Amino acid sequence: MPDNNTHDSTDKRAATDGGVAGQAGQSHRNTDYLSSEVNLLNPSTPFMRDHLRIVWTGFIIWVLAVFGPVTATYVATDAMTVQMPVLGFPLHYFLVAFGAPTSALILSFWYSRKRDALDEKYGIDHATVEGTDHGSGDAAAADGGVNE
């Protein structure tokens, strides 16, 4: 009689949404969030706590990058409206026009690196499941049909 407590590794991969998760990641996936309370200020799993810490840190950096120059211009108008000697633009214009978009790009790169490290920490692998029928030769059309 087969033992019901042991599973083949292919069974674990087939039960996921396309990735392979370690114990912490699998328990996170098995949580029924529709019937349980999700509190953003007090997350229920270590993965959620760590991810929320990354999200809040990124949000604070974003707020400082976007609203910092505007607030500094309001508070210190004389210092922020002086033309920069190199570019000839006012400092507040340069910080808003160049600093905010550049910081958004840097912040998105930072988030992706932190999220990859978090996935690695909890054993979440986003590799595709082997054995799927991706190479059938038929190209899917945008409407779900097959291109002819």
PyMOL commands that set and color helices and strands:
alter all, ss='L'
color gray80, all
select helices_A, chain A and resi 9-14+23-29+46-75+77-80+91-121
alter helices_A, ss='H'
color red, helices_A
select strands_A, chain A and resi 20-21+124-125
alter strands_A, ss='S'
color yellow, strands_A
deselect
rebuild
show_as cartoon
